[in-house]
Amino acid sequence: MEYLYWLLGISAAMALLERLVPNHRAQPVLRRQLINDLFYLVFHGYLYWQLFGTVIQGVAGSTRDGLAAIGLAPEQGLLVGAPFLVQFFAFLVASDFLQWNVHRLLHRVPLLWQFHKVHHSIQEMDWAGNFRFHWAEVVVYRSILYVPIVVWLGYDPAPQFLAIVIGTAWGHFNHANVNLGIGPLAYVFNSPRMHLWHHDASDEGGTAKNFGIVLSVWDWTFGTAYWPRDREPERIGYPGDEEMPRDLPRQLVFPLWRTAKG
C-alpha cells in the first residue's frame, strides 16, 4: 500500500482520537494555521517524495558504490539478508538516533534554526502540526538520514517502509491534542506530554530540550530531557514568534529572507 494511504489513515485516526480524549477541550477543530498544515502534510508526506525520491535514492546508491569502491562501506549493506524484524528494529533505532542528532543541530546552528522556526511557530498543538516543516529543513533531514542508512545498512523496502509508517504515527501522536500518557514507557518512547515541553516558548529547562522523535531514550541518556510532570508549559511557540508570517507563501519565504538578511 502506498505511503499516502497510510498517511491519510493515520491522520484520520489521530483526528478522531483528539475528539475522544482531548487534552484542551476548548481548542477548535478548525484552528488557525490548519490549512497551512494540511498543505505541509500533503507536500512533505507525498509530493516531496514524488518529486525528489528518485534523486535521493540515486544519490544514496552512488554514494554507497563510491565508498564501497575504496573500502569505506559494505557493497550491499550490513543488514542485507537479515530477518525482517531485525531489519525493522535496526532501521527504526538507527533512523531515530540520526533524527535526534539532526534535530539538535536544527536548534543549535543559527542558520538551520531560521528554517526550523516554521515548525516551532505552532501555537495550538494537534496532529497536523507534525508535518509543519520548511522544505529546506526536509532536505537536511533526508540527506543526513536516508543516505547513511542506505550506504551502511542497505536498502530493503518492506522493513524500512514499516519503520517510516511507525515514525509517522508516533510523530502525529506526539503532536496530538490528546490527554494520554504511556506510563513508564515514557523513559523509552516520546509522548505528547513530554513533547509539549519541546515546544515550550520559555527557557525553562533550557531553550532546547526533548529532541526525541519516536524514542525518548536518547534525551534521558544524553541529558537533554526536561519534563515537569505536574504541569504544562504556559505557552508554546518560540520567543519572538510573532515575526513568523501566518499566510503560507510568506511562511515559505520568511526563513530565506531572514538568512539573506543575516
C-alpha positions as CSV (number, residue, x, y, z in Angstrom):
1,M,0.0,0.0,0.0
2,E,1.3,3.5,-0.9
3,Y,2.5,5.7,1.9
4,L,-0.1,8.3,1.1
5,Y,-2.9,5.9,2.1
6,W,-1.2,5.2,5.4
7,L,-0.6,8.9,6.0
8,L,-4.3,9.7,5.4
9,G,-5.4,6.8,7.6
10,I,-3.1,7.7,10.4
11,S,-4.2,11.3,10.2
12,A,-7.9,10.4,10.3
13,A,-7.4,8.1,13.3
14,M,-5.5,10.7,15.2
15,A,-8.1,13.4,14.4
16,L,-10.7,11.0,15.8
17,L,-8.6,10.3,18.9
18,E,-8.4,14.0,19.6
19,R,-12.2,14.2,19.6
20,L,-12.5,11.3,22.0
21,V,-9.8,12.2,24.6
22,P,-8.8,15.9,24.0
23,N,-6.2,17.5,26.2
24,H,-7.5,21.0,25.6
25,R,-11.2,20.7,25.1
26,A,-11.6,24.4,24.1
27,Q,-9.2,24.2,21.3
28,P,-11.2,24.5,18.0
29,V,-11.0,21.8,15.4
30,L,-10.7,24.4,12.6
31,R,-7.8,26.2,14.3
32,R,-5.6,28.9,12.9
33,Q,-2.9,27.6,10.5
34,L,-4.8,24.4,9.9
35,I,-5.0,25.0,6.1
36,N,-1.2,25.7,6.0
37,D,-0.5,22.5,8.0
38,L,-2.6,20.4,5.6
39,F,-0.5,21.7,2.7
40,Y,2.7,20.7,4.6
41,L,1.1,17.3,5.2
42,V,0.4,16.7,1.6
43,F,3.6,18.2,0.3
44,H,6.1,16.6,2.7
45,G,4.1,13.3,3.0
46,Y,3.5,12.8,-0.7
47,L,4.6,15.4,-3.3
48,Y,8.1,15.8,-2.0
49,W,8.9,12.2,-2.4
50,Q,7.3,12.0,-5.8
51,L,9.4,15.0,-7.0
52,F,12.7,14.2,-5.3
53,G,12.6,10.5,-4.3
54,T,14.4,9.2,-7.3
55,V,17.1,11.8,-6.9
56,I,17.6,10.9,-3.2
57,Q,17.7,7.2,-4.0
58,G,20.2,7.8,-6.8
59,V,22.5,9.9,-4.6
60,A,22.4,7.2,-1.9
61,G,23.2,4.4,-4.3
62,S,26.0,6.4,-5.9
63,T,27.5,7.3,-2.5
64,R,27.3,3.6,-1.4
65,D,29.1,2.4,-4.6
66,G,31.7,5.1,-4.3
67,L,32.5,4.4,-0.6
68,A,32.4,0.6,-1.2
69,A,35.0,1.0,-4.0
70,I,37.5,2.5,-1.6
71,G,36.6,0.1,1.2
72,L,34.7,2.5,3.4
73,A,31.3,0.9,3.1
74,P,29.9,-2.6,2.5
75,E,28.9,-3.4,-1.0
76,Q,25.4,-4.4,-0.1
77,G,24.7,-3.1,3.3
78,L,25.2,-4.7,6.7
79,L,21.6,-5.8,7.1
80,V,21.0,-7.3,3.6
81,G,19.5,-10.8,4.1
82,A,18.8,-10.3,7.8
83,P,15.3,-11.3,9.1
84,F,12.5,-8.8,8.6
85,L,12.1,-7.9,12.3
86,V,15.9,-7.4,12.7
87,Q,16.0,-5.0,9.8
88,F,12.9,-3.2,11.0
89,F,14.1,-2.6,14.5
90,A,17.6,-1.7,13.2
91,F,16.2,0.8,10.8
92,L,13.9,2.3,13.4
93,V,16.5,2.8,16.0
94,A,19.3,4.0,13.6
95,S,17.0,6.4,11.9
96,D,15.6,7.8,15.1
97,F,19.1,8.3,16.5
98,L,20.1,10.2,13.4
99,Q,17.0,12.3,13.5
100,W,17.7,13.1,17.2
101,N,21.1,14.4,16.2
102,V,19.7,16.4,13.2
103,H,17.0,17.8,15.5
104,R,19.7,19.1,17.9
105,L,21.5,20.7,15.0
106,L,18.3,22.4,13.9
107,H,18.1,24.1,17.3
108,R,21.8,24.9,17.8
109,V,23.0,26.0,14.4
110,P,21.7,29.5,13.8
111,L,21.3,29.1,10.0
112,L,19.3,25.9,10.5
113,W,17.2,27.4,13.3
114,Q,15.9,30.0,10.9
115,F,14.2,27.2,8.9
116,H,13.2,25.2,12.0
117,K,11.3,28.2,13.3
118,V,8.5,27.4,10.9
119,H,7.8,24.2,12.9
120,H,8.1,26.0,16.2
121,S,5.6,28.7,15.2
122,I,2.9,26.2,16.2
123,Q,0.8,27.8,18.9
124,E,-2.0,25.2,19.1
125,M,-0.8,21.7,19.1
126,D,-2.5,18.9,17.2
127,W,-1.6,16.0,14.9
128,A,-1.4,18.2,11.8
129,G,1.5,20.2,13.2
130,N,3.7,17.1,12.8
131,F,4.4,17.9,9.2
132,R,4.8,21.7,9.5
133,F,8.4,22.0,8.2
134,H,10.0,24.3,5.8
135,W,11.1,22.3,2.6
136,A,14.8,23.3,3.2
137,E,14.7,21.5,6.6
138,V,13.4,18.4,4.9
139,V,16.3,18.4,2.5
140,V,18.7,18.4,5.5
141,Y,16.8,15.6,7.2
142,R,16.6,13.4,4.1
143,S,20.2,13.9,3.2
144,I,21.6,13.2,6.7
145,L,19.1,10.4,7.4
146,Y,18.4,8.5,4.2
147,V,21.9,8.4,2.6
148,P,23.8,6.9,5.6
149,I,21.1,4.3,6.2
150,V,21.2,3.1,2.6
151,V,25.0,3.2,2.5
152,W,25.7,1.2,5.6
153,L,22.6,-0.7,6.4
154,G,21.4,-1.4,2.9
155,Y,18.0,-0.8,1.2
156,D,15.1,-3.2,1.8
157,P,11.8,-1.5,1.1
158,A,9.5,-3.5,3.3
159,P,11.1,-3.1,6.8
160,Q,12.1,0.5,6.0
161,F,8.6,1.3,4.9
162,L,7.2,-0.1,8.2
163,A,9.7,2.0,10.2
164,I,8.6,5.1,8.3
165,V,4.9,4.4,8.9
166,I,5.6,3.9,12.6
167,G,7.6,7.1,12.7
168,T,4.7,9.0,11.1
169,A,2.1,7.5,13.5
170,W,4.3,8.3,16.5
171,G,5.0,11.9,15.3
172,H,1.3,12.5,14.9
173,F,0.7,11.1,18.4
174,N,3.4,13.3,19.9
175,H,1.9,16.5,18.5
176,A,-1.7,15.5,19.0
177,N,-4.1,17.3,21.4
178,V,-4.8,14.2,23.4
179,N,-4.8,13.5,27.1
180,L,-3.0,10.2,27.1
181,G,0.1,9.1,29.0
182,I,2.2,6.0,28.4
183,G,3.4,5.4,32.0
184,P,7.0,4.0,32.5
185,L,7.4,3.6,28.7
186,A,8.0,7.4,28.6
187,Y,11.6,6.6,29.5
188,V,11.9,4.8,26.2
189,F,9.3,6.4,23.9
190,N,8.4,10.0,23.3
191,S,4.9,11.1,24.2
192,P,2.5,14.1,23.8
193,R,3.1,15.3,27.3
194,M,6.9,15.2,27.0
195,H,7.0,16.7,23.5
196,L,4.8,19.6,24.6
197,W,7.8,20.8,26.6
198,H,10.0,20.7,23.5
199,H,7.6,23.3,22.1
200,D,7.8,25.4,25.3
201,A,8.3,29.1,24.4
202,S,10.2,29.8,27.6
203,D,13.8,29.0,28.5
204,E,12.7,26.8,31.5
205,G,14.9,23.7,31.5
206,G,17.0,25.2,28.7
207,T,15.8,26.8,25.5
208,A,16.0,23.5,23.7
209,K,15.1,20.1,25.2
210,N,13.4,16.8,24.4
211,F,14.7,16.3,20.8
212,G,13.4,12.7,20.5
213,I,11.2,11.7,17.6
214,V,9.9,8.2,18.4
215,L,12.3,7.4,21.2
216,S,12.9,9.5,24.3
217,V,15.8,7.3,25.5
218,W,18.3,9.5,23.7
219,D,17.2,12.5,25.7
220,W,17.3,10.6,29.0
221,T,20.7,9.2,28.2
222,F,22.4,12.3,27.0
223,G,20.9,14.8,29.4
224,T,18.5,16.7,27.1
225,A,15.3,15.6,28.8
226,Y,13.1,18.0,30.7
227,W,9.6,17.2,31.8
228,P,7.8,18.6,34.9
229,R,5.1,16.0,35.4
230,D,2.7,18.3,37.3
231,R,2.1,21.0,34.7
232,E,2.3,22.1,31.1
233,P,4.2,25.0,29.5
234,E,2.5,28.3,29.9
235,R,2.8,28.9,26.2
236,I,4.1,27.0,23.2
237,G,6.0,28.6,20.3
238,Y,9.3,30.4,20.5
239,P,10.4,33.8,21.8
240,G,9.6,36.4,19.2
241,D,7.3,34.0,17.2
242,E,5.1,37.0,16.3
243,E,7.7,37.6,13.5
244,M,6.5,34.4,11.6
245,P,4.0,35.3,8.9
246,R,0.7,33.5,9.1
247,D,0.0,33.1,5.4
248,L,1.6,30.1,3.6
249,P,3.6,31.9,0.8
250,R,5.3,34.3,3.1
251,Q,5.9,31.5,5.6
252,L,7.9,29.6,3.0
253,V,9.9,32.7,2.0
254,F,10.5,34.1,5.5
255,P,13.5,31.8,6.5
256,L,15.2,32.5,3.2
257,W,14.7,36.3,3.7
258,R,16.0,36.2,7.2
259,T,19.0,34.1,6.2
260,A,19.8,36.5,3.3
261,K,19.3,39.5,5.6
262,G,21.8,38.0,8.1
